[in-house]
Amino acid sequence: MNSVSHVPPGSDPVEEAIERSRRVCGQVDDDLGILVTPLHDHALRSHRADPRGGPLTGVTLGVKDVIFESSAPASAQSDVRLAEWPEEQPEATAVSRLKEAGAVVVGKTATMEYALGVQDGSGRGPVSRNPWMTDRWAGGSSSGSGSGVLTGCFDAALATDTTGSLRIPAAYTGTTGLKATRGRVPTTGTYPLAPSLDAVGPVAGSIDLCARLLQVMAGPDDTDPVAPDVEAGDYLSALTADVSGLRVGVDHLTAYADGGVDPAQPAVFERALKDLDTLGMRRSAVEVPGYQLLNVVGNVIMLAEAHEIHHDALVRDWARYGRGARWVFTAGESISSRDYLRAQRLRATLSQQVQALFDHVDLLITPTCHLGAPRLDGMHPLDPSTYLASMHTTAWSVTGHPVAVVPAGFTGDGLPLSLSIVGPYWREDRVVAAAAAFQRLTDHHRQRPAALSLATQENR
């Protein structure tokens, strides 16, 4: 970790926040593989040279290592440079907006190589581990984001999400993630994985902080052709909005839990639904139209677009990619232009059908995953079924709907389980309102592993 003189207590709340982050990262990072590049020294120097005030003053932030930030290169945790991306890149719009609002970047966080594949040690950088059980995966590809937030290494993280890369780590680590409507947060300044699916969003300890971050990041961006000219909603007022009377559609998605269902998951999910009843929401059973096909469509689009981006680099630098990244990026070679165009047409049709659900319900609730985090030694880089089965995130990347992932309880062996709260297009405020009400009623999001030292918890 970086070494600088410690800031005297009481001297400056921002400097104290940076030093608190440094202390916690120093205690947990070696075991958990959270940071690719610590930036505490740089954060202190930048704050002293140009103190910034704003709604996020003193919030410490980890930034996923596929997102460009001015104080450190974005390595994408890879030894391969994409030739079409020059070394020097403008800072990501989302990062700049957060820093202008007072947030302090304290490190670049671990990911899977170019946000895909498996952290199996064959690539560059740390293998992230789950704070609840260090032999388990922290989720991906924003692995370091979830672990870093849970442990208090930083208050929040800026992550990317293509088919679940933000939401899966939030679910597996018991943190809160928020993926807005596609285009709501500009993706300018991030390495693309699949440009027609990619999104940027926050991971934090609660929906309150996610909403505060979204309030700053959201909005049009002239440099991002995907970001529409739609102004941000009022996410802060949504945090205290009355949710009684909201119509909630529930799909258990059990038929699609191909990897199995944890024995505790049905009861955890049912308890969460009863909590929604207590809040005055009116629920009914629904079925997500074309759910299985949405997952197929998402995989076809993601693999085809990722392969196109990495094709030349794979030919040039095959051996420098990790095994998992090589396998997944190359898989797109088998997808024809007809397959891809048909998938995009199906995407449009299915997205309209899902949006039509919201003519009858205000929100949709599903499990995020039917299982807790898998064991790292059981994840085979050449067989995604060993870690992707029973996850339920891809569909909402295909349709582009806003989703909050909130902790809901635990498996029998003590691993987090979570809910996905899905809303209609551009209604992040409604998603935030429901998630905030749920977190006011429950304390799942406040739970931390007993193995975290008292000193670490006191530093949070």
C-alpha positions, 0 to 999 in steps of 0.5 A: 500500500502507499506510505505517507504521513498520517493526517492528524485526527480532526484536521480535515474530514476529507483527509480523515476519510482518505486515511480511514480508507487507507487503513482498512485497505491495508488490513483487508486487501492482501487477503481479498484482492480489492485494489489494482492501483491504490491512489490514497497518496494521489487523493491527498495531494489532489485534495490539498491542491484543489479542495472540492465541496459538494453533495459527495464531499468526503465520499471515498470511491473505488473505480473499476479498472476498465474506467478511465480516471485521470490519476492512473491508467486503466489496465483492464487487468490485462497485459494486452493493449487494444491498438484502437485505444491510445494510451492517453484517454479522457477521464470518464464522464461519470468519474469527472461528475463524481469528483466535481461533486466532492467524491475522492477516488482512492483506488482502481478496483479489480476486475476480470480481464476486460470485464469478462472471463474468470479470475483464475490467476492466469491473467494480470492482477489480483484474484478477488475473494469474497469477504464472507468466505474467502474461498468464494468468488466476489462476483464479476466482473466488478469483483473488487467493487463489491468486496471493497464496499462491504469491507469499508475499503471505500464508501462506494464504487463505480462499476460497469455492467454488461450482462450483470457485472455490477449486480452480481458482485453486489448480490454475492457480497451483500452490497447494493447495486443500481443499474439505471436505464441504459443511457441514463449514465454516460459510458464515455471513457470506459473500455467497451465490452459490448457497446450496445449493452454496456452501462455504468453505475454505483455499488454502495452499502445502501440504496441511499448512497447509490441514489446520491451517486446516481443523482450526480452522474445521470444526465445527457452527455454530448460525447456519448451517442447512447446517452439521450437528451433526458434529464435526471430524475429526483432520486434524493426525494425518492429515498423517502417516497411513500411506496404504499399502493405500488403494484408489484409483479413477482416472478420467482424465475425458479424454472430458469435456475439451471444450477440449482436453488439454495435450500434457504433461498425460497424462504428468504425470497418469501420473507422479502415479499412479506416485507413488501406487503408490510410496506403496503405494496400490492403484489401479484404473480407475473411471468417475464415474457421470453425470459429464456430467450432474453438470456440467449439474445444477451449472450449472442450480442455480448459475444459477437460485439466483444469478439469484434472489439478484440479480434485483432488483438487476439490474433496479435497477442493471443498468449498475453490474454488469460485463459478465460478471456481468450476462450470467451472472446474467441467464442464470438467467432462462431456467431454469424452476422445473421445470428447477430442481426436476428438477436438485435431484432428479437431484442427490440421485440422482447424489450417492448413486451417486457415494457408492456408489463409495466402497464399492469404493474409499477415494479417487477421483483425477482431473485438476483441469484438462486445460489450464493457465491460459488467456490473459486476452485470450482469455477472452470475458465472454459466452462461458464456453466460452473459460475453463471448458472442460476444468475438472473441479470442478463435479461435486464441488460438486454432490455435496458430497464433500471434495476436495483439489487438489494440484500435480502438474507443469507444461504444456510452457510451464511452467504448473501442472497438478494432481490432485483427490483426492476422498473419501467424505462427512466423510472429509477426514482420508483426503483430507488423508492422501493429499495429505500423503503425495503432497507428502512424496514430490514437490516440485511444491508448492514450485516458484515462478516464476523471475520472482519476485525473489530478494528476494521469495522470501527474504521468504516 
